[in-house]
Amino acid sequence: MKKNNKVGSIALLVISMILAMIMLLPLVWALFCSLQHEGKQFATIWAWFTPPYTLQNYPDLVSGSSTLLWFKNSLLVAVISTVLTLFVSTLAAYALAKIPFKGSKALYMYFLLGMLVPGEATIVPLFILVNNMGLIDTYAGLILPGVAGAMTLVITMNFFKTIPEELLEAVRIDGGSEFTIYCRIIMPLSKPILATVGLMSFIGSWNNYLWPLLCVYNEKMFTLPIGIPTLMSIQRPDYVVPMTANMIASLPMIILYLIFEKQIVQGVTMDGIKG
């Protein structure tokens, strides 16, 4: 039996390593492509990975294009959007999970049904609304439509439900307000799920293409997803410059994952705080 378990563990490890390599292959390809000389001819697949290499593409891209400005725009939009999403979602999730009120279940079902509607189906009325508010070509127009997300609300609410009521009742008996419970009890106990949901929100905002494409016309307001394709044209079908920009765009995601890896794993595996 032990021998079978050992064989199964080795097989699982091998499969996991193969899947990990498959997942990392596009990133490795983009990295090697960004280190090639611009204009290099690629006769075979292996030519993408062969020397000579150069790091000059990175300073040339930063100094010769608006990539750094697009990076700042993406970072600003993603950070503010993530902070606002966490604040709004956790407040709403706490109210639905821990404060009984008439219609709470119907409201929860409303949010669940909202997850069934694809974002593309609401893009036209959303654009009309933002345009009527005069928020086209503004940071507010880029940020506000993505703040209230049903997915983050549902995930956070389901986690909050598992926090024991005894902890909350103890604070209420001592005269603590609901906002005190939210700040002193709920938020400290929810760090793993907040890290997970926050990273999901950040990635969604960072990679968002459709909405910035519709909302922004001024090149100075471009984010990376809509700015990078402009670096490649029919007249210059070269992959080196766009891939260099893509590697720059990938850095925040890689850094965030390395920093919050432990919290993300906990947020995915934990069911909550057991009493």
Secondary structure as UniProt FT lines:
FT   HELIX           2..34
FT   TURN            38..39
FT   HELIX           45..49
FT   HELIX           57..64
FT   HELIX           67..98
FT   TURN            102..103
FT   HELIX           104..114
FT   TURN            115..116
FT   HELIX           119..122
FT   HELIX           123..132
FT   TURN            133..134
FT   TURN            136..137
FT   HELIX           139..143
FT   HELIX           144..146
FT   HELIX           150..160
FT   TURN            161..162
FT   HELIX           165..173
FT   TURN            174..175
FT   HELIX           178..181
FT   HELIX           182..186
FT   HELIX           187..189
FT   HELIX           191..207
FT   HELIX           210..215
FT   HELIX           219..221
FT   HELIX           224..227
FT   HELIX           228..231
FT   TURN            234..235
FT   HELIX           240..269
//
